[in-house]
């Protein structure tokens, strides 16, 4: 489910070059986590089930898509970065950087962990 607050955030804070990436991420979340709520959390677009599933962070050069429990994922795609106790992320600079197969897998894992 998309959110007006996220629409406003994207229009105000995401560079035009990165908006297609955000649109693709939002579509993947709607497809793979249809029951998740799209919200603004921690000052950024996020998706919540029972808890936070994922958050987008914006910088001038890229977007970071972080999975709140990504450290628990099986990373068959080798795309996840990070060393903290919980979160793992993927940095995206161009629309072609988005590996839809990998993201579908990661989102499915986030949803499965959220239901535990």
N, CA and C atoms as a LAMMPS dump frame, in Angstrom:
ITEM: TIMESTEP
0
ITEM: NUMBER OF ATOMS
348
ITEM: BOX BOUNDS ff ff ff
-5.0000000000000000e+02 5.0000000000000000e+02
-5.0000000000000000e+02 5.0000000000000000e+02
-5.0000000000000000e+02 5.0000000000000000e+02
ITEM: ATOMS id mol type element x y z
1 1 1 N 0.836 -1.164 0
2 1 2 C 0 0 0
3 1 3 C 0.89 1.24 0
4 2 1 N 0.702 2.109 -0.984
5 2 2 C 1.529 3.315 -1.038
6 2 3 C 0.958 4.365 -0.097
7 3 1 N 1.781 5.335 0.206
8 3 2 C 1.417 6.347 1.188
9 3 3 C 1.654 7.738 0.626
10 4 1 N 0.729 8.643 0.908
11 4 2 C 0.895 10.035 0.472
12 4 3 C 2.133 10.661 1.105
13 5 1 N 2.42 10.302 2.363
14 5 2 C 3.594 10.85 3.043
15 5 3 C 4.875 10.432 2.325
16 6 1 N 4.922 9.195 1.856
17 6 2 C 6.102 8.727 1.123
18 6 3 C 6.171 9.424 -0.239
19 7 1 N 5.028 9.597 -0.891
20 7 2 C 5.012 10.344 -2.162
21 7 3 C 5.611 11.736 -1.97
22 8 1 N 5.188 12.417 -0.919
23 8 2 C 5.685 13.762 -0.638
24 8 3 C 7.187 13.739 -0.342
25 9 1 N 7.633 12.762 0.417
26 9 2 C 9.06 12.625 0.737
27 9 3 C 9.872 12.451 -0.549
28 10 1 N 9.435 11.552 -1.404
29 10 2 C 10.161 11.282 -2.655
30 10 3 C 10.25 12.543 -3.496
31 11 1 N 9.134 13.252 -3.63
32 11 2 C 9.134 14.472 -4.439
33 11 3 C 10.018 15.564 -3.851
34 12 1 N 10.124 15.614 -2.533
35 12 2 C 10.888 16.683 -1.874
36 12 3 C 12.362 16.339 -1.671
37 13 1 N 12.681 15.066 -1.428
38 13 2 C 14.029 14.739 -0.963
39 13 3 C 14.83 13.78 -1.838
40 14 1 N 14.19 13.145 -2.79
41 14 2 C 14.911 12.196 -3.643
42 14 3 C 15.227 12.879 -4.968
43 15 1 N 16.482 12.792 -5.385
44 15 2 C 16.862 13.428 -6.649
45 15 3 C 16.11 12.766 -7.806
46 16 1 N 15.809 13.534 -8.841
47 16 2 C 15.108 12.959 -9.991
48 16 3 C 15.814 11.724 -10.557
49 17 1 N 17.132 11.687 -10.493
50 17 2 C 17.877 10.533 -11.014
51 17 3 C 17.606 9.267 -10.21
52 18 1 N 17.27 9.413 -8.921
53 18 2 C 17.05 8.243 -8.072
54 18 3 C 15.581 7.871 -7.909
55 19 1 N 14.682 8.698 -8.395
56 19 2 C 13.243 8.412 -8.243
57 19 3 C 12.816 7.118 -8.927
58 20 1 N 13.364 6.767 -10.102
59 20 2 C 12.975 5.481 -10.69
60 20 3 C 13.359 4.285 -9.804
61 21 1 N 14.465 4.392 -9.093
62 21 2 C 14.875 3.32 -8.184
63 21 3 C 13.863 3.203 -7.052
64 22 1 N 13.468 4.339 -6.484
65 22 2 C 12.481 4.321 -5.41
66 22 3 C 11.171 3.734 -5.912
67 23 1 N 10.753 4.108 -7.109
68 23 2 C 9.515 3.569 -7.676
69 23 3 C 9.612 2.053 -7.813
70 24 1 N 10.742 1.556 -8.279
71 24 2 C 10.931 0.109 -8.416
72 24 3 C 10.916 -0.581 -7.056
73 25 1 N 11.565 0.011 -6.062
74 25 2 C 11.579 -0.578 -4.719
75 25 3 C 10.173 -0.605 -4.125
76 26 1 N 9.441 0.457 -4.317
77 26 2 C 8.06 0.511 -3.802
78 26 3 C 7.203 -0.551 -4.477
79 27 1 N 7.384 -0.734 -5.771
80 27 2 C 6.615 -1.753 -6.487
81 27 3 C 6.978 -3.157 -5.998
82 28 1 N 8.263 -3.405 -5.791
83 28 2 C 8.685 -4.716 -5.287
84 28 3 C 8.133 -4.971 -3.886
85 29 1 N 8.142 -3.97 -3.029
86 29 2 C 7.591 -4.144 -1.692
87 29 3 C 6.087 -4.401 -1.759
88 30 1 N 5.383 -3.696 -2.63
89 30 2 C 3.94 -3.914 -2.776
90 30 3 C 3.656 -5.326 -3.285
91 31 1 N 4.496 -5.805 -4.189
92 31 2 C 4.338 -7.151 -4.748
93 31 3 C 4.668 -8.237 -3.722
94 32 1 N 5.779 -8.087 -3.04
95 32 2 C 6.32 -9.167 -2.204
96 32 3 C 5.928 -9.057 -0.73
97 33 1 N 5.499 -7.904 -0.3
98 33 2 C 5.078 -7.705 1.092
99 33 3 C 3.773 -6.895 1.084
100 34 1 N 2.728 -7.455 0.461
101 34 2 C 1.498 -6.671 0.261
102 34 3 C 0.814 -6.223 1.548
103 35 1 N 1.076 -6.901 2.651
104 35 2 C 0.439 -6.52 3.911
105 35 3 C 1.25 -5.491 4.698
106 36 1 N 2.452 -5.172 4.23
107 36 2 C 3.29 -4.191 4.923
108 36 3 C 2.73 -2.788 4.719
109 37 1 N 2.859 -1.98 5.742
110 37 2 C 2.438 -0.583 5.672
111 37 3 C 3.623 0.271 5.239
112 38 1 N 3.39 1.114 4.249
113 38 2 C 4.42 2.048 3.793
114 38 3 C 4.272 3.32 4.627
115 39 1 N 5.34 3.683 5.341
116 39 2 C 5.278 4.796 6.293
117 39 3 C 6.565 5.618 6.211
118 40 1 N 6.566 6.739 6.915
119 40 2 C 7.812 7.47 7.155
120 40 3 C 8.234 7.095 8.573
121 41 1 N 9.403 6.483 8.701
122 41 2 C 9.943 6.089 10.004
123 41 3 C 11.421 6.453 10.017
124 42 1 N 11.904 6.897 11.134
125 42 2 C 13.298 7.323 11.242
126 42 3 C 13.601 8.424 10.218
127 43 1 N 12.579 9.177 9.816
128 43 2 C 12.743 10.26 8.862
129 43 3 C 12.901 9.819 7.416
130 44 1 N 12.597 8.547 7.127
131 44 2 C 12.778 7.994 5.782
132 44 3 C 11.62 7.065 5.429
133 45 1 N 11.429 6.793 4.141
134 45 2 C 10.417 5.808 3.758
135 45 3 C 10.766 4.433 4.339
136 46 1 N 9.744 3.764 4.852
137 46 2 C 9.952 2.455 5.464
138 46 3 C 8.704 1.6 5.251
139 47 1 N 8.884 0.307 5.479
140 47 2 C 7.779 -0.644 5.405
141 47 3 C 7.731 -1.383 6.723
142 48 1 N 6.51 -1.478 7.269
143 48 2 C 6.331 -2.128 8.56
144 48 3 C 5.31 -3.243 8.45
145 49 1 N 5.642 -4.347 9.062
146 49 2 C 4.709 -5.425 9.313
147 49 3 C 4.453 -5.372 10.801
148 50 1 N 4.738 -6.468 11.521
149 50 2 C 4.695 -6.424 12.982
150 50 3 C 5.77 -5.462 13.485
151 51 1 N 6.899 -5.463 12.805
152 51 2 C 8.009 -4.545 13.087
153 51 3 C 8.503 -3.984 11.758
154 52 1 N 9.543 -3.175 11.795
155 52 2 C 10.094 -2.599 10.566
156 52 3 C 10.734 -3.689 9.719
157 53 1 N 10.379 -3.708 8.443
158 53 2 C 10.959 -4.654 7.489
159 53 3 C 12.159 -4.038 6.774
160 54 1 N 11.97 -2.816 6.26
161 54 2 C 13.005 -2.195 5.435
162 54 3 C 12.849 -0.678 5.46
163 55 1 N 13.975 0.004 5.187
164 55 2 C 14.013 1.472 5.187
165 55 3 C 14.88 1.931 4.028
166 56 1 N 14.46 3.007 3.366
167 56 2 C 15.271 3.641 2.329
168 56 3 C 15.948 4.865 2.938
169 57 1 N 17.245 4.984 2.759
170 57 2 C 17.99 6.186 3.139
171 57 3 C 18.504 6.837 1.869
172 58 1 N 18.433 8.155 1.834
173 58 2 C 18.798 8.917 0.639
174 58 3 C 20.106 9.664 0.878
175 59 1 N 21.003 9.595 -0.089
176 59 2 C 22.189 10.441 -0.086
177 59 3 C 22.279 11.111 -1.455
178 60 1 N 23.254 11.963 -1.637
179 60 2 C 23.402 12.651 -2.922
180 60 3 C 23.806 11.696 -4.039
181 61 1 N 24.563 10.648 -3.708
182 61 2 C 25.115 9.779 -4.75
183 61 3 C 24.408 8.443 -4.903
184 62 1 N 23.6 8.049 -3.902
185 62 2 C 22.958 6.737 -3.976
186 62 3 C 21.81 6.641 -2.979
187 63 1 N 21.08 5.546 -3.09
188 63 2 C 20.063 5.18 -2.109
189 63 3 C 20.575 3.959 -1.367
190 64 1 N 20.231 3.855 -0.113
191 64 2 C 20.538 2.662 0.658
192 64 3 C 19.214 2.032 1.053
193 65 1 N 19.04 0.774 0.687
194 65 2 C 17.85 0.032 1.076
195 65 3 C 18.278 -0.944 2.149
196 66 1 N 17.822 -0.714 3.378
197 66 2 C 18.275 -1.505 4.522
198 66 3 C 17.162 -2.414 5.018
199 67 1 N 17.524 -3.652 5.276
200 67 2 C 16.614 -4.635 5.846
201 67 3 C 16.883 -4.708 7.347
202 68 1 N 15.855 -4.449 8.147
203 68 2 C 16.025 -4.346 9.595
204 68 3 C 16.603 -5.618 10.217
205 69 1 N 16.269 -6.78 9.673
206 69 2 C 16.793 -8.04 10.222
207 69 3 C 17.675 -8.752 9.197
208 70 1 N 18.301 -7.978 8.343
209 70 2 C 19.105 -8.531 7.258
210 70 3 C 20.261 -9.41 7.699
211 71 1 N 20.763 -9.22 8.908
212 71 2 C 21.862 -10.057 9.4
213 71 3 C 21.422 -11.51 9.556
214 72 1 N 20.114 -11.734 9.626
215 72 2 C 19.58 -13.088 9.763
216 72 3 C 19.297 -13.743 8.421
217 73 1 N 19.454 -13.012 7.323
218 73 2 C 19.144 -13.542 5.994
219 73 3 C 20.196 -14.536 5.528
220 74 1 N 19.768 -15.467 4.698
221 74 2 C 20.68 -16.266 3.889
222 74 3 C 20.945 -15.407 2.646
223 75 1 N 22.184 -15.045 2.405
224 75 2 C 22.505 -14.129 1.298
225 75 3 C 23.085 -14.893 0.113
226 76 1 N 22.237 -15.627 -0.572
227 76 2 C 22.669 -16.402 -1.736
228 76 3 C 23.125 -15.507 -2.885
229 77 1 N 22.725 -14.242 -2.863
230 77 2 C 23.034 -13.32 -3.959
231 77 3 C 24.299 -12.509 -3.701
232 78 1 N 24.766 -12.479 -2.465
233 78 2 C 25.989 -11.766 -2.124
234 78 3 C 25.901 -10.255 -2.253
235 79 1 N 24.702 -9.705 -2.197
236 79 2 C 24.536 -8.271 -2.398
237 79 3 C 24.457 -7.466 -1.103
238 80 1 N 24.228 -8.132 0.01
239 80 2 C 24.043 -7.417 1.274
240 80 3 C 25.367 -6.934 1.846
241 81 1 N 25.349 -5.713 2.376
242 81 2 C 26.514 -5.127 3.025
243 81 3 C 26.157 -4.799 4.464
244 82 1 N 27.176 -4.623 5.289
245 82 2 C 26.972 -4.208 6.666
246 82 3 C 27.55 -5.213 7.634
247 83 1 N 27.856 -4.724 8.825
248 83 2 C 28.488 -5.577 9.822
249 83 3 C 27.815 -5.488 11.187
250 84 1 N 26.75 -4.735 11.302
251 84 2 C 26.076 -4.59 12.589
252 84 3 C 25.379 -5.868 13.018
253 85 1 N 24.782 -5.834 14.191
254 85 2 C 24.128 -7.007 14.752
255 85 3 C 22.827 -7.359 14.047
256 86 1 N 22.165 -6.384 13.407
257 86 2 C 20.843 -6.648 12.857
258 86 3 C 20.686 -6.277 11.382
259 87 1 N 21.021 -5.059 11.034
260 87 2 C 20.696 -4.528 9.719
261 87 3 C 21.726 -4.907 8.66
262 88 1 N 21.223 -5.134 7.443
263 88 2 C 22.063 -5.28 6.258
264 88 3 C 21.432 -4.42 5.172
265 89 1 N 22.244 -3.937 4.24
266 89 2 C 21.74 -3.017 3.234
267 89 3 C 22.347 -3.295 1.858
268 90 1 N 21.713 -2.667 0.87
269 90 2 C 22.21 -2.663 -0.503
270 90 3 C 22.225 -1.209 -0.951
271 91 1 N 23.338 -0.775 -1.54
272 91 2 C 23.444 0.579 -2.086
273 91 3 C 23.083 0.533 -3.561
274 92 1 N 22.251 1.48 -3.976
275 92 2 C 21.78 1.538 -5.357
276 92 3 C 22.073 2.923 -5.926
277 93 1 N 22.796 2.952 -7.028
278 93 2 C 23.142 4.224 -7.671
279 93 3 C 22.35 4.459 -8.951
280 94 1 N 22.044 3.374 -9.658
281 94 2 C 21.332 3.463 -10.939
282 94 3 C 20.222 2.413 -10.95
283 95 1 N 19.157 2.635 -11.722
284 95 2 C 18.075 1.642 -11.766
285 95 3 C 18.564 0.232 -12.119
286 96 1 N 19.562 0.135 -12.966
287 96 2 C 20.046 -1.195 -13.361
288 96 3 C 20.822 -1.901 -12.243
289 97 1 N 21.12 -1.187 -11.154
290 97 2 C 21.765 -1.818 -9.995
291 97 3 C 20.795 -2.682 -9.197
292 98 1 N 19.511 -2.514 -9.435
293 98 2 C 18.489 -3.241 -8.676
294 98 3 C 18.298 -4.639 -9.246
295 99 1 N 18.766 -5.641 -8.525
296 99 2 C 18.602 -7.046 -8.899
297 99 3 C 17.258 -7.521 -8.35
298 100 1 N 16.242 -7.53 -9.207
299 100 2 C 14.88 -7.844 -8.762
300 100 3 C 14.774 -9.239 -8.145
301 101 1 N 15.469 -10.207 -8.708
302 101 2 C 15.432 -11.566 -8.154
303 101 3 C 15.977 -11.568 -6.723
304 102 1 N 17.105 -10.917 -6.513
305 102 2 C 17.695 -10.845 -5.173
306 102 3 C 16.757 -10.124 -4.222
307 103 1 N 16.188 -9 -4.644
308 103 2 C 15.306 -8.249 -3.762
309 103 3 C 14.038 -9.018 -3.432
310 104 1 N 13.49 -9.753 -4.391
311 104 2 C 12.317 -10.578 -4.086
312 104 3 C 12.67 -11.597 -2.997
313 105 1 N 13.848 -12.19 -3.099
314 105 2 C 14.306 -13.144 -2.095
315 105 3 C 14.481 -12.454 -0.74
316 106 1 N 15.163 -11.325 -0.71
317 106 2 C 15.397 -10.613 0.547
318 106 3 C 14.076 -10.169 1.198
319 107 1 N 13.172 -9.649 0.387
320 107 2 C 11.885 -9.203 0.928
321 107 3 C 11.105 -10.388 1.483
322 108 1 N 11.119 -11.509 0.772
323 108 2 C 10.439 -12.72 1.269
324 108 3 C 11.022 -13.148 2.619
325 109 1 N 12.336 -13.07 2.75
326 109 2 C 12.965 -13.417 4.023
327 109 3 C 12.574 -12.429 5.125
328 110 1 N 12.502 -11.144 4.787
329 110 2 C 12.088 -10.138 5.771
330 110 3 C 10.671 -10.4 6.253
331 111 1 N 9.776 -10.727 5.328
332 111 2 C 8.379 -11.017 5.688
333 111 3 C 8.309 -12.27 6.555
334 112 1 N 9.054 -13.307 6.185
335 112 2 C 9.035 -14.555 6.958
336 112 3 C 9.551 -14.326 8.381
337 113 1 N 10.635 -13.577 8.529
338 113 2 C 11.178 -13.293 9.854
339 113 3 C 10.224 -12.44 10.681
340 114 1 N 9.509 -11.549 10.016
341 114 2 C 8.57 -10.662 10.714
342 114 3 C 7.408 -11.45 11.31
343 115 1 N 7.102 -12.591 10.723
344 115 2 C 5.965 -13.375 11.213
345 115 3 C 6.346 -14.303 12.371
346 116 1 N 7.637 -14.353 12.717
347 116 2 C 8.08 -15.212 13.816
348 116 3 C 7.838 -14.585 15.161
